[in-house]
């Protein structure tokens, strides 16, 4: 999202909605990384359970 598009969005829908969209877009990578970590932990737990 470039600055001009963000500024136009801000004028059209208001500050709270624009900030919400901005935060959701920026947090997407963090959510994907968290999902990957949870998946890795689940696999690790399964392999530990099989060894017992």
PQR file of N, CA, C, O and H, with PARSE charges and radii, in Angstrom:
ATOM      1  N   UNK A   1       0.851  -1.167   0.000 -0.4000 1.5000
ATOM      2  CA  UNK A   1       0.000   0.000   0.000 -0.0000 2.0000
ATOM      3  C   UNK A   1       0.898   1.231   0.000  0.5500 1.7000
ATOM      4  O   UNK A   1       1.691   1.433   0.919 -0.5500 1.4000
ATOM      5  N   UNK A   2       0.767   2.031  -1.017 -0.4000 1.5000
ATOM      6  CA  UNK A   2       1.601   3.223  -1.087 -0.0000 2.0000
ATOM      7  C   UNK A   2       0.958   4.385  -0.324  0.5500 1.7000
ATOM      8  O   UNK A   2      -0.197   4.307   0.096 -0.5500 1.4000
ATOM      9  H   UNK A   2       0.122   1.867  -1.763  0.4000 1.0000
ATOM     10  N   UNK A   3       1.719   5.445  -0.159 -0.4000 1.5000
ATOM     11  CA  UNK A   3       1.298   6.587   0.659 -0.0000 2.0000
ATOM     12  C   UNK A   3       0.062   7.275   0.091  0.5500 1.7000
ATOM     13  O   UNK A   3      -0.832   7.655   0.847 -0.5500 1.4000
ATOM     14  H   UNK A   3       2.656   5.508  -0.500  0.4000 1.0000
ATOM     15  N   UNK A   4      -0.002   7.442  -1.224 -0.4000 1.5000
ATOM     16  CA  UNK A   4      -1.130   8.140  -1.846 -0.0000 2.0000
ATOM     17  C   UNK A   4      -2.422   7.359  -1.620  0.5500 1.7000
ATOM     18  O   UNK A   4      -3.458   7.931  -1.280 -0.5500 1.4000
ATOM     19  H   UNK A   4       0.724   7.133  -1.838  0.4000 1.0000
ATOM     20  N   UNK A   5      -2.344   6.053  -1.813 -0.4000 1.5000
ATOM     21  CA  UNK A   5      -3.520   5.210  -1.611 -0.0000 2.0000
ATOM     22  C   UNK A   5      -3.966   5.244  -0.149  0.5500 1.7000
ATOM     23  O   UNK A   5      -5.161   5.300   0.143 -0.5500 1.4000
ATOM     24  H   UNK A   5      -1.503   5.588  -2.089  0.4000 1.0000
ATOM     25  N   UNK A   6      -2.994   5.211   0.765 -0.4000 1.5000
ATOM     26  CA  UNK A   6      -3.309   5.266   2.190 -0.0000 2.0000
ATOM     27  C   UNK A   6      -3.955   6.601   2.551  0.5500 1.7000
ATOM     28  O   UNK A   6      -4.909   6.634   3.328 -0.5500 1.4000
ATOM     29  H   UNK A   6      -2.023   5.165   0.528  0.4000 1.0000
ATOM     30  N   UNK A   7      -3.449   7.696   1.997 -0.4000 1.5000
ATOM     31  CA  UNK A   7      -4.012   9.020   2.270 -0.0000 2.0000
ATOM     32  C   UNK A   7      -5.435   9.130   1.736  0.5500 1.7000
ATOM     33  O   UNK A   7      -6.299   9.713   2.392 -0.5500 1.4000
ATOM     34  H   UNK A   7      -2.674   7.669   1.366  0.4000 1.0000
ATOM     35  N   UNK A   8      -5.686   8.579   0.556 -0.4000 1.5000
ATOM     36  CA  UNK A   8      -7.030   8.603  -0.012 -0.0000 2.0000
ATOM     37  C   UNK A   8      -7.982   7.762   0.840  0.5500 1.7000
ATOM     38  O   UNK A   8      -9.119   8.166   1.086 -0.5500 1.4000
ATOM     39  H   UNK A   8      -4.985   8.106   0.024  0.4000 1.0000
ATOM     40  N   UNK A   9      -7.526   6.613   1.282 -0.4000 1.5000
ATOM     41  CA  UNK A   9      -8.330   5.755   2.144 -0.0000 2.0000
ATOM     42  C   UNK A   9      -8.667   6.466   3.446  0.5500 1.7000
ATOM     43  O   UNK A   9      -9.792   6.379   3.939 -0.5500 1.4000
ATOM     44  H   UNK A   9      -6.603   6.284   1.083  0.4000 1.0000
ATOM     45  N   UNK A  10      -7.703   7.158   3.988 -0.4000 1.5000
ATOM     46  CA  UNK A  10      -7.900   7.913   5.226 -0.0000 2.0000
ATOM     47  C   UNK A  10      -9.003   8.958   5.053  0.5500 1.7000
ATOM     48  O   UNK A  10      -9.841   9.131   5.938 -0.5500 1.4000
ATOM     49  H   UNK A  10      -6.789   7.228   3.587  0.4000 1.0000
ATOM     50  N   UNK A  11      -9.002   9.642   3.932 -0.4000 1.5000
ATOM     51  CA  UNK A  11     -10.025  10.651   3.677 -0.0000 2.0000
ATOM     52  C   UNK A  11     -11.393  10.054   3.424  0.5500 1.7000
ATOM     53  O   UNK A  11     -12.408  10.656   3.774 -0.5500 1.4000
ATOM     54  H   UNK A  11      -8.321   9.501   3.213  0.4000 1.0000
ATOM     55  N   UNK A  12     -11.432   8.876   2.818 -0.4000 1.5000
ATOM     56  CA  UNK A  12     -12.710   8.257   2.462 -0.0000 2.0000
ATOM     57  C   UNK A  12     -13.407   7.586   3.644  0.5500 1.7000
ATOM     58  O   UNK A  12     -14.609   7.777   3.830 -0.5500 1.4000
ATOM     59  H   UNK A  12     -10.608   8.387   2.533  0.4000 1.0000
ATOM     60  N   UNK A  13     -12.696   6.819   4.429 -0.4000 1.5000
ATOM     61  CA  UNK A  13     -13.354   6.004   5.458 -0.0000 2.0000
ATOM     62  C   UNK A  13     -13.024   6.410   6.878  0.5500 1.7000
ATOM     63  O   UNK A  13     -13.645   5.914   7.818 -0.5500 1.4000
ATOM     64  H   UNK A  13     -11.720   6.664   4.278  0.4000 1.0000
ATOM     65  N   UNK A  14     -12.089   7.273   7.052 -0.4000 1.5000
ATOM     66  CA  UNK A  14     -11.786   7.745   8.390 -0.0000 2.0000
ATOM     67  C   UNK A  14     -10.574   7.089   9.006  0.5500 1.7000
ATOM     68  O   UNK A  14     -10.130   6.017   8.592 -0.5500 1.4000
ATOM     69  H   UNK A  14     -11.585   7.676   6.288  0.4000 1.0000
ATOM     70  N   UNK A  15     -10.061   7.760   9.997 -0.4000 1.5000
ATOM     71  CA  UNK A  15      -8.827   7.347  10.659 -0.0000 2.0000
ATOM     72  C   UNK A  15      -8.899   5.961  11.296  0.5500 1.7000
ATOM     73  O   UNK A  15      -7.994   5.161  11.057 -0.5500 1.4000
ATOM     74  H   UNK A  15     -10.421   8.630  10.333  0.4000 1.0000
ATOM     75  N   UNK A  16      -9.914   5.626  12.091 -0.4000 1.5000
ATOM     76  CA  UNK A  16      -9.925   4.308  12.752 -0.0000 2.0000
ATOM     77  C   UNK A  16      -9.914   3.137  11.773  0.5500 1.7000
ATOM     78  O   UNK A  16      -9.208   2.152  11.988 -0.5500 1.4000
ATOM     79  H   UNK A  16     -10.649   6.276  12.286  0.4000 1.0000
ATOM     80  N   UNK A  17     -10.687   3.242  10.712 -0.4000 1.5000
ATOM     81  CA  UNK A  17     -10.742   2.156   9.736 -0.0000 2.0000
ATOM     82  C   UNK A  17      -9.417   2.044   8.993  0.5500 1.7000
ATOM     83  O   UNK A  17      -8.935   0.936   8.759 -0.5500 1.4000
ATOM     84  H   UNK A  17     -11.261   4.042  10.537  0.4000 1.0000
ATOM     85  N   UNK A  18      -8.826   3.162   8.623 -0.4000 1.5000
ATOM     86  CA  UNK A  18      -7.549   3.144   7.910 -0.0000 2.0000
ATOM     87  C   UNK A  18      -6.450   2.527   8.768  0.5500 1.7000
ATOM     88  O   UNK A  18      -5.652   1.734   8.269 -0.5500 1.4000
ATOM     89  H   UNK A  18      -9.218   4.062   8.813  0.4000 1.0000
ATOM     90  N   UNK A  19      -6.398   2.879  10.049 -0.4000 1.5000
ATOM     91  CA  UNK A  19      -5.386   2.313  10.942 -0.0000 2.0000
ATOM     92  C   UNK A  19      -5.611   0.821  11.130  0.5500 1.7000
ATOM     93  O   UNK A  19      -4.649   0.054  11.161 -0.5500 1.4000
ATOM     94  H   UNK A  19      -7.046   3.523  10.455  0.4000 1.0000
ATOM     95  N   UNK A  20      -6.862   0.397  11.256 -0.4000 1.5000
ATOM     96  CA  UNK A  20      -7.172  -1.025  11.404 -0.0000 2.0000
ATOM     97  C   UNK A  20      -6.690  -1.814  10.197  0.5500 1.7000
ATOM     98  O   UNK A  20      -6.072  -2.867  10.355 -0.5500 1.4000
ATOM     99  H   UNK A  20      -7.644   1.021  11.231  0.4000 1.0000
ATOM    100  N   UNK A  21      -6.959  -1.326   9.007 -0.4000 1.5000
ATOM    101  CA  UNK A  21      -6.515  -2.008   7.788 -0.0000 2.0000
ATOM    102  C   UNK A  21      -4.992  -2.053   7.727  0.5500 1.7000
ATOM    103  O   UNK A  21      -4.412  -3.085   7.390 -0.5500 1.4000
ATOM    104  H   UNK A  21      -7.461  -0.471   8.878  0.4000 1.0000
ATOM    105  N   UNK A  22      -4.351  -0.947   8.050 -0.4000 1.5000
ATOM    106  CA  UNK A  22      -2.888  -0.890   8.035 -0.0000 2.0000
ATOM    107  C   UNK A  22      -2.290  -1.917   8.996  0.5500 1.7000
ATOM    108  O   UNK A  22      -1.359  -2.637   8.638 -0.5500 1.4000
ATOM    109  H   UNK A  22      -4.823  -0.109   8.324  0.4000 1.0000
ATOM    110  N   UNK A  23      -2.820  -1.983  10.203 -0.4000 1.5000
ATOM    111  CA  UNK A  23      -2.299  -2.932  11.196 -0.0000 2.0000
ATOM    112  C   UNK A  23      -2.541  -4.375  10.778  0.5500 1.7000
ATOM    113  O   UNK A  23      -1.660  -5.218  10.950 -0.5500 1.4000
ATOM    114  H   UNK A  23      -3.576  -1.398  10.495  0.4000 1.0000
ATOM    115  N   UNK A  24      -3.700  -4.674  10.240 -0.4000 1.5000
ATOM    116  CA  UNK A  24      -3.987  -6.041   9.800 -0.0000 2.0000
ATOM    117  C   UNK A  24      -3.045  -6.481   8.682  0.5500 1.7000
ATOM    118  O   UNK A  24      -2.574  -7.618   8.673 -0.5500 1.4000
ATOM    119  H   UNK A  24      -4.416  -3.990  10.100  0.4000 1.0000
ATOM    120  N   UNK A  25      -2.773  -5.586   7.748 -0.4000 1.5000
ATOM    121  CA  UNK A  25      -1.872  -5.931   6.652 -0.0000 2.0000
ATOM    122  C   UNK A  25      -0.445  -6.153   7.151  0.5500 1.7000
ATOM    123  O   UNK A  25       0.247  -7.053   6.674 -0.5500 1.4000
ATOM    124  H   UNK A  25      -3.156  -4.662   7.755  0.4000 1.0000
ATOM    125  N   UNK A  26      -0.007  -5.345   8.101 -0.4000 1.5000
ATOM    126  CA  UNK A  26       1.354  -5.477   8.607 -0.0000 2.0000
ATOM    127  C   UNK A  26       1.523  -6.664   9.548  0.5500 1.7000
ATOM    128  O   UNK A  26       2.631  -7.178   9.701 -0.5500 1.4000
ATOM    129  H   UNK A  26      -0.569  -4.614   8.489  0.4000 1.0000
ATOM    130  N   UNK A  27       0.449  -7.100  10.171 -0.4000 1.5000
ATOM    131  CA  UNK A  27       0.553  -8.215  11.111 -0.0000 2.0000
ATOM    132  C   UNK A  27       0.434  -9.572  10.425  0.5500 1.7000
ATOM    133  O   UNK A  27       0.647 -10.604  11.062 -0.5500 1.4000
ATOM    134  H   UNK A  27      -0.451  -6.683  10.046  0.4000 1.0000
ATOM    135  N   UNK A  28       0.099  -9.587   9.147 -0.4000 1.5000
ATOM    136  CA  UNK A  28      -0.089 -10.846   8.432 -0.0000 2.0000
ATOM    137  C   UNK A  28       1.161 -11.724   8.496  0.5500 1.7000
ATOM    138  O   UNK A  28       1.054 -12.928   8.732 -0.5500 1.4000
ATOM    139  H   UNK A  28      -0.075  -8.749   8.630  0.4000 1.0000
ATOM    140  N   UNK A  29       2.329 -11.146   8.291 -0.4000 1.5000
ATOM    141  CA  UNK A  29       3.576 -11.921   8.324 -0.0000 2.0000
ATOM    142  C   UNK A  29       3.825 -12.493   9.714  0.5500 1.7000
ATOM    143  O   UNK A  29       4.287 -13.626   9.844 -0.5500 1.4000
ATOM    144  H   UNK A  29       2.416 -10.169   8.100  0.4000 1.0000
ATOM    145  N   UNK A  30       3.525 -11.730  10.736 -0.4000 1.5000
ATOM    146  CA  UNK A  30       3.723 -12.212  12.102 -0.0000 2.0000
ATOM    147  C   UNK A  30       2.770 -13.360  12.420  0.5500 1.7000
ATOM    148  O   UNK A  30       3.152 -14.313  13.099 -0.5500 1.4000
ATOM    149  H   UNK A  30       3.150 -10.809  10.630  0.4000 1.0000
ATOM    150  N   UNK A  31       1.550 -13.274  11.940 -0.4000 1.5000
ATOM    151  CA  UNK A  31       0.582 -14.340  12.169 -0.0000 2.0000
ATOM    152  C   UNK A  31       1.018 -15.614  11.449  0.5500 1.7000
ATOM    153  O   UNK A  31       0.894 -16.707  12.001 -0.5500 1.4000
ATOM    154  H   UNK A  31       1.240 -12.499  11.389  0.4000 1.0000
ATOM    155  N   UNK A  32       1.525 -15.486  10.229 -0.4000 1.5000
ATOM    156  CA  UNK A  32       2.009 -16.651   9.488 -0.0000 2.0000
ATOM    157  C   UNK A  32       3.194 -17.291  10.192  0.5500 1.7000
ATOM    158  O   UNK A  32       3.298 -18.516  10.238 -0.5500 1.4000
ATOM    159  H   UNK A  32       1.625 -14.598   9.780  0.4000 1.0000
ATOM    160  N   UNK A  33       4.093 -16.475  10.742 -0.4000 1.5000
ATOM    161  CA  UNK A  33       5.247 -16.996  11.472 -0.0000 2.0000
ATOM    162  C   UNK A  33       4.792 -17.718  12.743  0.5500 1.7000
ATOM    163  O   UNK A  33       5.344 -18.763  13.089 -0.5500 1.4000
ATOM    164  H   UNK A  33       4.009 -15.479  10.705  0.4000 1.0000
ATOM    165  N   UNK A  34       3.807 -17.181  13.429 -0.4000 1.5000
ATOM    166  CA  UNK A  34       3.260 -17.816  14.624 -0.0000 2.0000
ATOM    167  C   UNK A  34       2.602 -19.149  14.278  0.5500 1.7000
ATOM    168  O   UNK A  34       2.757 -20.127  15.010 -0.5500 1.4000
ATOM    169  H   UNK A  34       3.358 -16.333  13.148  0.4000 1.0000
ATOM    170  N   UNK A  35       1.878 -19.190  13.178 -0.4000 1.5000
ATOM    171  CA  UNK A  35       1.243 -20.425  12.729 -0.0000 2.0000
ATOM    172  C   UNK A  35       2.291 -21.494  12.433  0.5500 1.7000
ATOM    173  O   UNK A  35       2.110 -22.659  12.786 -0.5500 1.4000
ATOM    174  H   UNK A  35       1.752 -18.395  12.584  0.4000 1.0000
ATOM    175  N   UNK A  36       3.373 -21.102  11.794 -0.4000 1.5000
ATOM    176  CA  UNK A  36       4.456 -22.036  11.488 -0.0000 2.0000
ATOM    177  C   UNK A  36       5.097 -22.572  12.759  0.5500 1.7000
ATOM    178  O   UNK A  36       5.405 -23.761  12.845 -0.5500 1.4000
ATOM    179  H   UNK A  36       3.520 -20.155  11.508  0.4000 1.0000
ATOM    180  N   UNK A  37       5.299 -21.711  13.740 -0.4000 1.5000
ATOM    181  CA  UNK A  37       5.895 -22.126  15.009 -0.0000 2.0000
ATOM    182  C   UNK A  37       4.992 -23.098  15.747  0.5500 1.7000
ATOM    183  O   UNK A  37       5.474 -24.082  16.307 -0.5500 1.4000
ATOM    184  H   UNK A  37       5.049 -20.746  13.670  0.4000 1.0000
ATOM    185  N   UNK A  38       3.698 -22.841  15.757 -0.4000 1.5000
ATOM    186  CA  UNK A  38       2.748 -23.744  16.410 -0.0000 2.0000
ATOM    187  C   UNK A  38       2.758 -25.099  15.723  0.5500 1.7000
ATOM    188  O   UNK A  38       2.715 -26.134  16.387 -0.5500 1.4000
ATOM    189  H   UNK A  38       3.307 -22.041  15.302  0.4000 1.0000
ATOM    190  N   UNK A  39       2.815 -25.099  14.404 -0.4000 1.5000
ATOM    191  CA  UNK A  39       2.868 -26.360  13.654 -0.0000 2.0000
ATOM    192  C   UNK A  39       4.131 -27.143  14.003  0.5500 1.7000
ATOM    193  O   UNK A  39       4.075 -28.358  14.192 -0.5500 1.4000
ATOM    194  H   UNK A  39       2.850 -24.258  13.864  0.4000 1.0000
ATOM    195  N   UNK A  40       5.268 -26.455  14.088 -0.4000 1.5000
ATOM    196  CA  UNK A  40       6.534 -27.099  14.448 -0.0000 2.0000
ATOM    197  C   UNK A  40       6.469 -27.681  15.851  0.5500 1.7000
ATOM    198  O   UNK A  40       6.950 -28.791  16.081 -0.5500 1.4000
ATOM    199  H   UNK A  40       5.313 -25.468  13.934  0.4000 1.0000
ATOM    200  N   UNK A  41       5.887 -26.953  16.787 -0.4000 1.5000
ATOM    201  CA  UNK A  41       5.745 -27.451  18.156 -0.0000 2.0000
ATOM    202  C   UNK A  41       4.856 -28.690  18.209  0.5500 1.7000
ATOM    203  O   UNK A  41       5.152 -29.636  18.939 -0.5500 1.4000
ATOM    204  H   UNK A  41       5.497 -26.051  16.600  0.4000 1.0000
ATOM    205  N   UNK A  42       3.783 -28.689  17.447 -0.4000 1.5000
ATOM    206  CA  UNK A  42       2.886 -29.845  17.418 -0.0000 2.0000
ATOM    207  C   UNK A  42       3.607 -31.072  16.868  0.5500 1.7000
ATOM    208  O   UNK A  42       3.456 -32.171  17.401 -0.5500 1.4000
ATOM    209  H   UNK A  42       3.542 -27.921  16.854  0.4000 1.0000
ATOM    210  N   UNK A  43       4.386 -30.889  15.809 -0.4000 1.5000
ATOM    211  CA  UNK A  43       5.151 -32.008  15.251 -0.0000 2.0000
ATOM    212  C   UNK A  43       6.183 -32.515  16.245  0.5500 1.7000
ATOM    213  O   UNK A  43       6.390 -33.722  16.363 -0.5500 1.4000
ATOM    214  H   UNK A  43       4.508 -29.996  15.376  0.4000 1.0000
ATOM    215  N   UNK A  44       6.829 -31.606  16.958 -0.4000 1.5000
ATOM    216  CA  UNK A  44       7.827 -31.979  17.954 -0.0000 2.0000
ATOM    217  C   UNK A  44       7.187 -32.773  19.079  0.5500 1.7000
ATOM    218  O   UNK A  44       7.749 -33.767  19.539 -0.5500 1.4000
ATOM    219  H   UNK A  44       6.661 -30.624  16.862  0.4000 1.0000
ATOM    220  N   UNK A  45       6.019 -32.343  19.523 -0.4000 1.5000
ATOM    221  CA  UNK A  45       5.318 -33.051  20.590 -0.0000 2.0000
ATOM    222  C   UNK A  45       4.905 -34.440  20.127  0.5500 1.7000
ATOM    223  O   UNK A  45       5.027 -35.403  20.884 -0.5500 1.4000
ATOM    224  H   UNK A  45       5.562 -31.536  19.150  0.4000 1.0000
ATOM    225  N   UNK A  46       4.422 -34.558  18.901 -0.4000 1.5000
ATOM    226  CA  UNK A  46       4.032 -35.863  18.372 -0.0000 2.0000
ATOM    227  C   UNK A  46       5.222 -36.811  18.318  0.5500 1.7000
ATOM    228  O   UNK A  46       5.088 -37.984  18.666 -0.5500 1.4000
ATOM    229  H   UNK A  46       4.324 -33.775  18.286  0.4000 1.0000
ATOM    230  N   UNK A  47       6.377 -36.327  17.890 -0.4000 1.5000
ATOM    231  CA  UNK A  47       7.551 -37.195  17.809 -0.0000 2.0000
ATOM    232  C   UNK A  47       8.035 -37.585  19.199  0.5500 1.7000
ATOM    233  O   UNK A  47       8.519 -38.702  19.386 -0.5500 1.4000
ATOM    234  H   UNK A  47       6.485 -35.374  17.608  0.4000 1.0000
ATOM    235  N   UNK A  48       7.915 -36.687  20.182 -0.4000 1.5000
ATOM    236  CA  UNK A  48       8.274 -37.022  21.562 -0.0000 2.0000
ATOM    237  C   UNK A  48       7.333 -38.079  22.125  0.5500 1.7000
ATOM    238  O   UNK A  48       7.767 -38.979  22.845 -0.5500 1.4000
ATOM    239  H   UNK A  48       7.522 -35.780  20.030  0.4000 1.0000
ATOM    240  N   UNK A  49       6.045 -37.973  21.801 -0.4000 1.5000
ATOM    241  CA  UNK A  49       5.066 -38.946  22.284 -0.0000 2.0000
ATOM    242  C   UNK A  49       5.322 -40.325  21.682  0.5500 1.7000
ATOM    243  O   UNK A  49       5.111 -41.337  22.351 -0.5500 1.4000
ATOM    244  H   UNK A  49       5.693 -37.242  21.217  0.4000 1.0000
ATOM    245  N   UNK A  50       5.770 -40.380  20.440 -0.4000 1.5000
ATOM    246  CA  UNK A  50       6.041 -41.660  19.789 -0.0000 2.0000
ATOM    247  C   UNK A  50       7.268 -42.345  20.369  0.5500 1.7000
ATOM    248  O   UNK A  50       7.349 -43.573  20.369 -0.5500 1.4000
ATOM    249  H   UNK A  50       5.941 -39.558  19.897  0.4000 1.0000
ATOM    250  N   UNK A  51       8.223 -41.567  20.862 -0.4000 1.5000
ATOM    251  CA  UNK A  51       9.444 -42.139  21.426 -0.0000 2.0000
ATOM    252  C   UNK A  51       9.190 -42.780  22.779  0.5500 1.7000
ATOM    253  O   UNK A  51       9.972 -43.630  23.207 -0.5500 1.4000
ATOM    254  H   UNK A  51       8.157 -40.569  20.862  0.4000 1.0000
ATOM    255  N   UNK A  52       8.142 -42.406  23.450 -0.4000 1.5000
ATOM    256  CA  UNK A  52       7.852 -42.934  24.789 -0.0000 2.0000
ATOM    257  C   UNK A  52       7.128 -44.228  24.744  0.5500 1.7000
ATOM    258  O   UNK A  52       6.814 -44.796  25.789 -0.5500 1.4000
ATOM    259  H   UNK A  52       7.507 -41.716  23.102  0.4000 1.0000
TER
END
